[in-house]
């Protein structure tokens, strides 16, 4: 494994021997599978590092300088008894926001650590919490990296948001007596299939978890099928229903509508992926044929695609403005590209309806709750496995509609833009679903309190 030498402090053979010495002190029935898993992690580490370096070229310089954190190497913050929350990327950080703030209120003297995997997740942590939390990138699931990470953050409680099952990390928590929770836990059918080759190892890792607080009954059942202790699994609901709407968001949306014309038809395509923008722009062309003053607010999911999406829109002949240059669209603009992170809510508030991306392509769909909380009708595509029960509730209660294929998006949007009473009914139904499902954070905090008291 010469590719790792010089990247990981210490020779990889020594690191592997250290991992084996740890195994010898743990009663683990799946030791051979765990050894093969760790060996595979060592073998793929050079590829992971290369990918990290390539992606770092498109990220801000300070992210590029933090790659050693992936091996548990960073300046120790100098505290102990921290409360550690792991949220892989932007969506999970957003979901964790009300929990982090509840922890800050209830455990004001406990240091808070928030780890992420992606730079966009790190940027969102900084945007939401600033210096009130200590941010660090999660280490790769290598025993020596996990051990360094634990020694530096010294957690009193570990909280994983949604779905991140790393066997060596979970075993390390059990070995150190650190209570481990998975909150807002979800597990799609696709993830179930992905874990199948390692199911015995995953089952053993899940037995290290004290509490699995699932979003839904379906998610809870899947965790039990994957091998979690049935006594540790319960349904707490989705914490995203408890994400606060920022003060002034509705007023900001109203101000934008006044700027570009309060009667102007406006629809939003949020968190779009490669393969969706063209479908959205083709839909907007159909809308413009009937409503020539219509405005599309287009928000790509990933910052590295902002410029590409803007170029695509311009190349198709639309008059375009962007958040970074113009700030808000003017009357003459047909498409407004929101090339900024964490700023969607005021634009949802200014929209007549919202299409949520990641659902026309098999990504699984993104957060539908922000527009629902603002009484904005929701459209989704066929791929919504990330939020199956939320989408089902919204559709059954009349707050959302499903678009079966990309070519149907334009007719759906046009029909709703022409039917204000229908939009009003959908928006109110969406808001009622949102209000009905709130309370997950309170239930999770009760579980946290119980674990910390033990």
N, C-alpha and C positions, 0 to 999 in steps of 0.2 A: 504493500500500500504506500508507495513512495510519494503519491500525490498529496498525502496529508502532512508529511514531514515539513516542518517550517511554518505550517499553518496552525496546527494544534501544539501548544507547548508540551514538550515531552514526546517521546517516540510512541507511535500508535500501538506497537506491540506491548509496550509497558502499560499503556492505557487499557488495552484489552485484558491483560493479565490482572490489572486492578479490578476490572469489571468481574472477572471470574472469581476473584477473591471475595467480592461482595456476595456473589451467588452462593458461595460455600457457607455463608452465614445465614442464608434465608431458606426456610423450608418451602420449596417451590416445586410442585409436582410437574410443572411444565418446563423444567430447567433446560432440556435440549432445545425446545422451540424458542425459549427466551434467549438462549445463547445464539441461535441462528439469526434471530431478529436483530440482536445487538451487532453481530458480525456484519449483517447486511447494512445496518446503519453506518458502520465504519467504512464499508466499501463504497457507499454512495456519497459519503461526506465530500470528497473532492468535487463531485458533480454539483452538490448543493452549494458549495462555496463559489464555484464558477458561475452558477446561475445568480447567486447573490451579488457577485461583483458586476455582472453584466447588467442586472436590474438597477444596481447602484448608480450606474452611469446616467440613468434617467431620473434619479432621485436627487433631492438636495444634498450638498456635500456632507453635511453633518451626519446623514444616514449612512453614507459610504464609510465614514470613519468609525462607525459603531459595530462593524462586523464581528469583532472579537466577543461581543456580548452573546453571540450565538453559541459560544463555547463556555459560557459562564464566567467570562473574564471581564470584569468592570470594577470600578472603584466601589468598595463596600460603602453603603450609605451610613454605616455606624449606628444602626439601631437593631433591636431584637423584639420579638413578639409582634411582628408586623401582621397585618391582614393583607393577604395577597389575592388579587383578582386577576385572572387571565382571560383576555378577550382577543381573539385572533386578529380581527380587522375592524373596519369601520362599523359594520352592522352590529357586531357583538359589543363594541364599545358603546354605541348608541343604546343598545338594550341594557347595558350595565349602568348607564348614567344614574337612574334613580336609586339603584342599589348602592353605588359608591357614595352618593350624597346621603343616603340613609345611614350608612356606616360612619360617615364623617360626623353626623349628628349624634349617633348613639355611642360611638367610641372615639370621642374627640382627641383622646391622648394616644391612641394607637397609630403607629405609622402605617400608611397605606401604600402598597405596591401594586401597580397595574402593569402587566406585561402584555405585549402584542407580538404578532408575527410580522405584520406588514408595516412599511413606512407610513402608509395612509392611515392605518390604525394608530400609529404613534402620533401623527399630526392631530388626529381627532382627540386623543387623550390630552394633548397640550392645549387644544382649543377649549375643551370642556372644563378641565381641572387645573390647568396651569401648573404651578409649583406646589399645589396642595397635595399632590401624590408623587411618588417616585416611579418614573417609567423606566422599564428595561425590556429588551427583546428576550423572548423565551429562548432558552438554549435548545440546541438539537437534542434529541432523546438518546444521548450517549451518557453512560454512567458517570464518567469523570466530569462532564459539563454540568449535568444535573447536580452533582455533589457540590461543585463550586458555587452554582447558583444558590443552592439552599444555604450554604455557609455564609453567603453575603446578605441575603434578604432575611434569613432566620424567621420564617413565618410561624405564626401561632395558629393560623387557619389558611387553608388553600381553597379558593373558589374558582371553578372553571365555568365559563359562560358558554352555554349551548352545547357544542360537540367538539371536544378535543381529547382523544383517548391516546395517551402516550404511556406505554407500559412501564418503562424505566422510571419515568417521573412519578407515576402512581405508586410503584413499589417503594421509591425513595420516601414518599410521604408516609407510607405505612411503617417503614423501618424507623423513621424518626418520631413516630407517634403524632404526626400532624393531621388533624381532622381534615378530610377532603370532601368537598361538595361539588356536584355538577348542578348548576342552577339554570333556569330557563332551558332545560335540557330538551333537545329535539334530536330525532334520529330518523332520517328518511329511509325509504325502502332501498334507494340506491346505496346509501351508506351501509345499510345492513349487508348488502351483497358485497361491498368492498371489504368489510371486516371478515367475511366468511373464511378466507384462507388462514387467518390467525385467530379464529374464534376461541380455541382453548386458552390462548394467551390473553386475549381481550377479556374473556370471562374472569380470569384470575386477576387482571388489573382492575376490573370493575368491583371485585370483592374488596378492594382497598378503599372504596368510596363509602363514606359514612352516610351520605344522603344524596339521592338523585331526585331533584325537584323538577318534574317534567312539565312541559307546556300543555300537554294534552293526554288523554287516556291512550291514544294511539302511540304516542312517543313512549309513555310509561311501559306499555305492553312490549314494545320493541326492545327496550333496555332489558326487560326481564328475559326475553327470548335470547338476547345476546349473552346472558349469563350473570346479570346483576342479581344481588341478593334481593328477593322480592320484598323483604322487610325494609329495605333501604329506599325503595322507589315509591314516590307519591306524586300526585298531580297538584301543582301550585298555580298553574296558569302562566300566561305569557307576560313577562315584565315590560315588554314594549308598550303594553296598554297603559303603563304608569309613567312613560316618558313625558315630561312636562312640555307643554307648548310654550315657547319663550314669550315673555312679556313683550307686548308691542308687535307681535308677528301679524296679527289680524289688521292692526292699524297700518303697518308697513305695506301689507298687501293692498289695502284700500288706497293708499297713497300712490302706489304704482299704477293701479287701475285708473285713477284720476289723471295720471300723467299721460298714459297712452290712449285714454278714451274709455269711459266707464261702460259704454254700450258695446264695446268691441268684443267679438267672440275670441276667447283665449283658452287654449288647452295645453297641457304640459305632458311631456314624455320624460319620466324621471328614471335615473339609474340604468340607462340603456347600455347595451353591450354591442360588440362587433357583430354585425348581421342584423341588428335591429334598427339602426339609424336610417338605413335606406328604406326600410318598410315604413318607418315613421314619416320620412320626407315624402314618400309616394302617397301616403295617406293625407298629408297636408296639401299636396297638389290637388287632390280630389276635393278637399274642403274649400280651397281657394276658388275653385271653379264656381261654387255656389255662394261662398261667403268671402268675397275678395279682400275684405279688411281683417280676416282672421289672423291671429298671432299664435305661433308655436313656441313654447318655452322648452328647450331641449337641454337636458342635463346628463351628459355621459357619466358612467359609473366611475371610471378610472382616470385620474389626472393625466397620465401619460398619453391618453387619447384625446385630450381636449383640442389640441391644435389640429390633429388629423380630422376630427369631426367638423371643426370650423371650416377647414379647407374643403371637405366634401360638400358642405352646405353651399359654400360660395361657388364651387364648380358646377353645381346644379342650377345656378342662376337666381337663387333667392337673395333678397336684400337682408343682410345679416348684421346683428350687433352682438357683442359679447359682454359678459359681466366684468371682465378684467379691464376693458377699454372704455365702453360706453356707460357702464353701471346699470342702466335700465334701458329698455327699448323705447324708441320713439314711434310716432304714428306710421312712418314710412317703412319700418322694419317688418318683415314677414316671419323671420325666425330669430330667436334670441338664444344664444348658446351660453348656458350657465357654466362657465369654466372656473368654478370655485367649489371648495369642499365645505360641507356643513352649513349651507345657506339655502336649503331648499324650502324650508317651511314658509317663509314669507311669499315665495312664488306659488306654493300650493294654495295659500290663502288668496292669491290674486287670480286663480284659475277657475274656469267653469267646470272642468273635469280633468282627471289625471290618468294617464296610462303608466303603469308601473313596469319597468324593464326587467330583463332577466327572465321573462316569461314567454316571449316569442321564440327564444332559443333555450336549449335545455340546461339552463343555469339554475332554475328552481324558483325564480321570482324574488323580489326584494320587498322592502317594508311598505305595506299598504296602509298602515295605521296612522301615519302623519296626515295624509289627505282625509282619511275617515274622521279623525279627531276634529278637523276643520269643516266638516259637513260637505266635503267635495266628493262627487261621484267618482268611482274607481273603475277602470278597465284593466283587465289582465289577459295575458295570452294563455296557451294551453299548458305551459310548464310551470306549475306552482307548487312543486313538492316540498319546498322549504317551509311553506306556511299552509299546509293542507287544510287544517281545521279552521283557521282564521278566514281563508278565502271561502271555504264552504259556508261559514256563518254569514259572511257579507253577501254572498250570492243568494243564499236562501232567504235572507231578510230583505233583499232588494237594494242593498247598498253598493253592489258591484255587479258587473257583467263580464262574461268571459268571451274573448275573441278567439275563435277556433283556429284561425290561420291569418298570416300577415296581410293577405289581400282583403280581408274583411275589416281591418282596422279603420280605414278611411270611412266606409259606410257607417260603422258604429259611431265614430266621432261626429260625423256630420249630423246623424239622426239626433244625437243628444244635444249638440249645439243649437239645433233648431227647435228643441222641445224643452223650454225652461221649466214648465211644471214637472216634467219627468225628472229633470236634474234636481229639482228641489226635493222631490220625494226620495230619490236615491241618496242625496246628501244627508237628509235627516235620518234615514235608515242606517247609513254608515256610522253616523255619530252615535246613535243609540247602541249599536253593537259595541263600539269603542267604550262607551260609558259602562255598559253591562259587564264587561270583562275585566275591569280594573281591580286591583287589590293584590296582585301577585307579589309585589315587593314586600308588602306587609307580611304575607305568609312566609316568604323566604327569610325575612328578618327574624321571625319567631324561631325558625329552624337554626339560624345563626346564633341567636341568643342561647338556645338550648345546648348547642355544641360547645360554645365558649364557657358556659357555666359548668359543663362536665369537666 
